[in-house]
Amino acid sequence: MIRNIIFDWSGTLVDDLPAVWQATNHVFKNAGVAEISLDEFRAEFCLPFTKFYDRYIPHVALPQLEIWFHEHFRTVQDLVEELPHARDFLQFCRAHRIRTFLLSTVADEHFAVQAGATGFAEFLDVPYLGVWDKRKKIHDLLAEHALDPRETIFIGDMQHDVETAKHGGIHSCAVLTGYNRLDQLRAAEPDLIVEHLGELRAIFEGSGFELERRVNGYELMPHPIATVGALIFDDAGRVLMFRTQKWSGLWGIPGGKIKWGEPSEDALRRELKEETNLDVADIRFVMVQDCIRSKEFYRDAHFLLLNYTCRATGPLDVQLNDEAQEFRWATLAEAVTMKLNAPTRALLERVRSNQ
């Protein structure tokens, strides 16, 4: 049974990625090297961060690097926000008397500002801050608080967090809300990968904080999961494409699970509204697909995918919720050239063949 949770901070409880990326590019600019895109930063950044900077600017001494980084980070720190589900999960831990710790590279001064803005400090029993290499600190943390490794889990968003958990002999959970992509996290082989802390809360509630009731790190599902999804057309004949981390960063369509007692078309309207803010009409069923243990999806699952087409009504004011990272309107011809997940490609090909 899990009784102790060690959290990472950045990418796990708060979203500081835009601020850290901008501060890093400030360092690069001062060092006379080319700035990098956000996607490049996510692909290349690693911990300990000295390895990352040694790769790009080995000629800059660490003290100077720190000065440049922190002076700019202070000016963009207002970009840092609490992640969806983080507050709820921390309150959930408090309600169940779970001991909570923080093990993070974040500097004391920045943590003070961010914790003050979010109020998260009250939910963390002991913070360990400014830790460059967490693997060197995890054993001290466990010993100082007499934590049983079998009852302890480390939650983080980077390969280094998973490696730290393995160094300490504790459970590991990777979240898709931060710096590393799904393929990077899978390579580290955590015990569990979740989309966000809300999913982890549901798992803990369903298992009584037990992780042993799982096979290969994933919950046992007695039946396939029924879902709905749709190609949404606008009046110009373009379709709305949707890119998410949980589908390995591939493009797909919006949709989600059908609730108990909910007609499938009602579920489709609800999911599309939640994920895109769009209202739809002219709903037409296209096909049903089996999606069994897809390697593209972030966890082991068996879905029955009910696929539709529909038309957006009203203003095309697309507003993404926390499940997607990007959207794009594209013609059908353009859409099939994108990096698609397999079920979406099958749906697009079926729709094109029926035209």
C-alpha positions as CSV (number, residue, x, y, z in Angstrom):
1,M,0.0,0.0,0.0
2,I,1.3,3.5,-0.9
3,R,1.7,5.6,2.2
4,N,4.4,8.1,1.0
5,I,4.5,10.1,-2.1
6,I,7.6,12.0,-3.4
7,F,6.8,14.7,-6.0
8,D,8.8,16.3,-8.6
9,W,7.8,20.0,-9.0
10,S,8.3,21.2,-12.5
11,G,6.0,19.5,-15.0
12,T,4.4,17.5,-12.3
13,L,2.7,20.0,-10.0
14,V,3.4,23.2,-11.9
15,D,3.9,24.1,-15.6
16,D,7.1,26.1,-15.8
17,L,8.2,24.8,-19.2
18,P,7.6,28.1,-21.1
19,A,9.5,30.1,-18.5
20,V,12.4,27.6,-18.3
21,W,12.6,27.5,-22.1
22,Q,12.8,31.3,-22.4
23,A,15.4,31.5,-19.6
24,T,17.5,28.8,-21.4
25,N,17.3,30.7,-24.7
26,H,18.5,33.8,-22.8
27,V,21.5,31.8,-21.6
28,F,22.2,30.6,-25.2
29,K,21.9,34.2,-26.6
30,N,24.3,35.5,-24.0
31,A,26.7,32.6,-24.8
32,G,26.6,33.4,-28.5
33,V,24.8,30.2,-29.7
34,A,21.6,29.8,-31.6
35,E,18.3,29.6,-29.7
36,I,16.2,26.5,-29.9
37,S,12.5,25.8,-30.4
38,L,10.3,24.6,-27.6
39,D,10.0,21.2,-29.3
40,E,13.8,21.0,-29.6
41,F,14.1,21.9,-25.9
42,R,11.7,19.2,-24.8
43,A,13.5,16.6,-26.9
44,E,17.0,17.6,-25.7
45,F,16.7,18.9,-22.1
46,C,17.7,16.4,-19.5
47,L,18.8,16.1,-15.8
48,P,21.2,16.6,-14.3
49,F,21.0,19.9,-16.3
50,T,24.8,20.3,-16.4
51,K,24.8,17.5,-19.1
52,F,22.4,19.5,-21.2
53,Y,24.4,22.7,-21.0
54,D,27.7,20.9,-21.5
55,R,26.4,19.7,-24.8
56,Y,25.4,23.2,-26.1
57,I,27.7,25.7,-24.3
58,P,30.6,23.8,-22.7
59,H,32.7,27.0,-22.9
60,V,30.5,28.8,-20.3
61,A,31.3,28.4,-16.6
62,L,28.5,27.1,-14.4
63,P,28.4,30.2,-12.1
64,Q,28.0,32.5,-15.2
65,L,25.3,30.2,-16.6
66,E,23.4,30.3,-13.3
67,I,23.5,34.1,-13.2
68,W,22.2,34.4,-16.8
69,F,19.5,31.8,-16.2
70,H,18.1,33.1,-12.9
71,E,18.2,36.8,-13.9
72,H,15.9,36.1,-16.8
73,F,13.8,33.5,-15.1
74,R,12.8,36.1,-12.5
75,T,11.3,38.2,-15.3
76,V,9.2,35.4,-16.8
77,Q,8.2,33.5,-13.7
78,D,4.7,34.9,-13.9
79,L,4.2,32.4,-16.7
80,V,4.4,29.5,-14.2
81,E,0.9,28.0,-13.5
82,E,-0.3,25.1,-11.4
83,L,-1.1,22.1,-13.6
84,P,-4.7,20.8,-13.9
85,H,-5.5,18.1,-11.3
86,A,-2.5,19.0,-9.1
87,R,-4.4,20.8,-6.4
88,D,-7.1,18.2,-6.3
89,F,-4.5,15.4,-6.0
90,L,-2.6,17.2,-3.2
91,Q,-5.9,17.7,-1.3
92,F,-6.7,14.0,-1.9
93,C,-3.3,13.0,-0.4
94,R,-4.0,15.2,2.7
95,A,-7.5,13.7,3.2
96,H,-6.0,10.2,3.2
97,R,-3.0,11.1,5.4
98,I,-0.4,10.3,2.8
99,R,3.0,11.7,3.7
100,T,4.2,14.0,1.0
101,F,7.7,15.1,0.0
102,L,9.2,17.3,-2.8
103,L,12.4,16.4,-4.5
104,S,13.2,19.0,-7.1
105,T,15.9,21.0,-8.9
106,V,13.9,24.2,-8.5
107,A,15.8,26.9,-6.7
108,D,14.7,28.0,-3.2
109,E,13.9,31.5,-4.3
110,H,11.8,30.4,-7.3
111,F,10.0,27.7,-5.2
112,A,9.1,30.4,-2.6
113,V,7.4,32.5,-5.3
114,Q,5.6,29.7,-7.1
115,A,4.5,27.9,-3.9
116,G,3.3,31.3,-2.6
117,A,1.2,31.8,-5.8
118,T,-0.2,28.3,-5.8
119,G,-0.5,27.6,-2.1
120,F,1.0,24.2,-2.7
121,A,3.6,24.4,0.1
122,E,0.9,23.6,2.7
123,F,0.4,20.2,1.1
124,L,4.1,19.2,1.2
125,D,5.5,17.9,4.4
126,V,9.2,18.3,3.5
127,P,10.6,20.0,0.4
128,Y,14.1,19.1,-0.9
129,L,15.1,22.0,-3.2
130,G,17.9,22.8,-5.6
131,V,18.8,19.2,-6.0
132,W,20.9,18.9,-9.2
133,D,21.1,15.1,-9.2
134,K,18.1,13.5,-7.5
135,R,19.7,10.0,-7.7
136,K,22.3,11.2,-5.1
137,K,19.6,12.5,-2.7
138,I,16.9,9.9,-2.8
139,H,18.6,7.6,-0.3
140,D,19.1,10.4,2.2
141,L,15.4,11.3,1.9
142,L,14.3,7.8,2.5
143,A,16.6,7.3,5.5
144,E,15.9,10.6,7.1
145,H,12.2,9.9,7.2
146,A,12.4,6.1,7.7
147,L,10.3,5.5,4.6
148,D,9.6,2.0,3.5
149,P,10.5,1.7,-0.2
150,R,7.5,-0.7,-0.7
151,E,5.2,2.0,0.5
152,T,6.7,4.9,-1.4
153,I,6.3,6.2,-4.9
154,F,8.1,9.0,-6.8
155,I,5.9,10.9,-9.3
156,G,7.7,12.9,-12.0
157,D,7.7,13.9,-15.6
158,M,11.3,13.1,-16.7
159,Q,13.5,10.1,-17.3
160,H,15.7,11.3,-14.5
161,D,12.8,11.0,-12.0
162,V,12.2,7.4,-13.0
163,E,15.9,6.6,-12.7
164,T,15.8,8.3,-9.3
165,A,13.0,6.0,-8.1
166,K,14.9,3.0,-9.3
167,H,18.0,4.1,-7.5
168,G,16.0,4.3,-4.3
169,G,14.2,1.0,-4.9
170,I,10.8,2.7,-4.8
171,H,7.8,2.7,-7.1
172,S,7.8,5.2,-10.0
173,C,5.0,7.0,-11.8
174,A,5.6,9.2,-14.9
175,V,3.1,11.9,-15.9
176,L,2.6,13.3,-19.4
177,T,2.2,16.9,-18.2
178,G,5.8,18.0,-18.3
179,Y,9.1,18.0,-20.1
180,N,9.6,14.5,-21.5
181,R,7.6,12.9,-24.3
182,L,5.9,9.6,-24.1
183,D,8.6,7.8,-26.0
184,Q,11.3,9.1,-23.6
185,L,9.3,8.1,-20.6
186,R,8.6,4.6,-21.9
187,A,12.4,4.2,-22.5
188,A,12.9,4.7,-18.8
189,E,10.4,1.9,-18.0
190,P,8.5,3.4,-15.0
191,D,6.1,1.2,-13.1
192,L,3.2,3.4,-14.3
193,I,2.5,6.1,-16.8
194,V,-0.5,8.4,-16.4
195,E,-1.9,11.2,-18.5
196,H,-2.1,13.5,-15.4
197,L,-2.6,13.4,-11.6
198,G,-6.3,13.1,-12.0
199,E,-5.9,9.7,-13.6
200,L,-3.5,8.6,-10.8
201,R,-6.1,9.7,-8.2
202,A,-8.7,7.5,-9.9
203,I,-6.3,4.5,-9.9
204,F,-5.5,5.0,-6.2
205,E,-9.2,5.3,-5.4
206,G,-10.0,2.1,-7.3
207,S,-7.2,0.1,-5.8
208,G,-7.1,1.4,-2.3
209,F,-3.6,2.8,-2.9
210,E,-2.3,-0.6,-4.0
211,L,-0.1,-0.9,-7.0
212,E,0.2,-4.7,-7.0
213,R,-3.3,-5.1,-8.5
214,R,-1.9,-4.4,-11.9
215,V,-0.3,-6.3,-14.8
216,N,2.7,-4.8,-16.5
217,G,2.0,-1.5,-14.8
218,Y,-1.5,-1.1,-16.2
219,E,-4.9,-1.7,-14.6
220,L,-6.8,-4.8,-15.4
221,M,-9.9,-4.0,-17.5
222,P,-12.6,-6.7,-17.5
223,H,-14.2,-5.3,-20.7
224,P,-13.2,-3.1,-23.6
225,I,-13.8,0.6,-23.2
226,A,-16.4,2.2,-25.5
227,T,-15.4,5.6,-26.9
228,V,-16.7,8.1,-29.5
229,G,-14.8,10.4,-31.7
230,A,-15.4,12.5,-34.8
231,L,-14.0,14.3,-37.8
232,I,-15.4,17.8,-37.3
233,F,-15.9,19.6,-40.7
234,D,-16.2,23.4,-41.0
235,D,-18.2,25.1,-43.8
236,A,-15.1,25.2,-46.0
237,G,-14.7,21.4,-45.9
238,R,-11.8,21.4,-43.6
239,V,-11.5,19.0,-40.7
240,L,-10.3,19.7,-37.1
241,M,-7.1,17.8,-36.3
242,F,-6.0,17.3,-32.7
243,R,-2.6,16.4,-31.3
244,T,-2.1,14.9,-27.9
245,Q,0.8,13.5,-25.8
246,K,-1.2,10.4,-24.8
247,W,-1.2,9.3,-28.5
248,S,2.6,9.7,-28.8
249,G,2.3,13.3,-30.1
250,L,0.5,12.0,-33.2
251,W,-2.4,13.8,-34.8
252,G,-5.9,12.5,-34.2
253,I,-9.5,13.5,-33.6
254,P,-11.3,14.7,-30.4
255,G,-13.5,12.3,-28.5
256,G,-13.6,10.3,-25.3
257,K,-15.4,7.6,-23.2
258,I,-19.1,7.0,-23.2
259,K,-20.6,7.3,-19.7
260,W,-22.9,4.7,-18.2
261,G,-26.4,5.2,-19.5
262,E,-25.4,7.9,-22.0
263,P,-26.4,7.5,-25.7
264,S,-23.4,7.5,-28.0
265,E,-24.4,10.7,-29.9
266,D,-25.0,12.5,-26.6
267,A,-21.5,11.4,-25.5
268,L,-20.0,12.6,-28.7
269,R,-21.6,16.1,-28.4
270,R,-20.5,16.3,-24.8
271,E,-16.9,15.2,-25.5
272,L,-16.5,17.5,-28.5
273,K,-17.8,20.5,-26.4
274,E,-15.5,19.6,-23.5
275,E,-12.4,19.2,-25.7
276,T,-12.9,21.8,-28.4
277,N,-15.7,24.2,-27.2
278,L,-17.5,23.5,-30.5
279,D,-21.2,22.7,-31.0
280,V,-21.9,20.2,-33.8
281,A,-24.7,19.1,-36.0
282,D,-25.2,16.6,-38.9
283,I,-23.7,13.7,-36.9
284,R,-23.2,10.6,-39.1
285,F,-21.8,7.3,-38.1
286,V,-18.9,6.1,-40.2
287,M,-17.3,3.0,-38.7
288,V,-16.4,1.1,-35.5
289,Q,-12.7,0.1,-34.9
290,D,-11.0,-2.2,-32.5
291,C,-8.0,-0.6,-30.9
292,I,-6.3,-3.3,-28.9
293,R,-3.0,-2.6,-27.0
294,S,-1.9,0.1,-29.5
295,K,1.8,1.0,-29.0
296,E,0.9,4.5,-30.0
297,F,-1.3,5.0,-26.9
298,Y,0.3,5.8,-23.6
299,R,-1.0,2.7,-21.8
300,D,-2.3,-0.8,-22.4
301,A,-5.9,-0.6,-23.3
302,H,-8.7,-2.1,-25.5
303,F,-11.0,0.5,-27.0
304,L,-14.1,0.1,-29.2
305,L,-13.9,3.3,-31.3
306,L,-17.2,4.6,-32.6
307,N,-16.2,7.0,-35.3
308,Y,-18.4,9.7,-36.8
309,T,-18.4,12.8,-39.0
310,C,-20.2,16.0,-38.0
311,R,-20.3,19.7,-38.8
312,A,-19.3,22.6,-36.6
313,T,-22.1,25.1,-36.0
314,G,-21.6,28.7,-34.8
315,P,-18.3,30.5,-34.4
316,L,-15.2,28.4,-34.8
317,D,-13.8,29.4,-31.5
318,V,-11.7,26.3,-30.7
319,Q,-10.7,26.2,-27.1
320,L,-8.6,23.1,-26.1
321,N,-8.9,21.6,-22.6
322,D,-5.9,20.0,-20.9
323,E,-6.0,16.8,-23.0
324,A,-4.6,18.3,-26.2
325,Q,-1.5,20.4,-27.0
326,E,-2.4,21.6,-30.5
327,F,-5.1,21.8,-33.1
328,R,-5.2,22.5,-36.8
329,W,-7.9,22.9,-39.5
330,A,-6.9,21.0,-42.6
331,T,-8.4,19.7,-45.9
332,L,-8.8,16.0,-46.1
333,A,-5.9,15.9,-48.6
334,E,-3.7,17.8,-46.1
335,A,-4.8,15.7,-43.1
336,V,-3.7,12.4,-44.6
337,T,-0.2,13.7,-45.0
338,M,0.1,14.5,-41.3
339,K,1.7,12.2,-38.7
340,L,-1.5,10.4,-37.7
341,N,-2.3,7.8,-35.2
342,A,-3.5,4.6,-36.9
343,P,-7.3,4.8,-36.0
344,T,-7.5,8.3,-37.4
345,R,-5.7,7.4,-40.6
346,A,-8.2,4.5,-41.1
347,L,-11.1,6.9,-40.5
348,L,-9.8,9.5,-42.9
349,E,-9.3,6.9,-45.6
350,R,-12.8,5.6,-45.1
351,V,-14.3,9.1,-45.3
352,R,-12.3,9.9,-48.4
353,S,-13.3,6.7,-50.2
354,N,-17.0,7.4,-49.5
355,Q,-16.9,10.9,-51.1
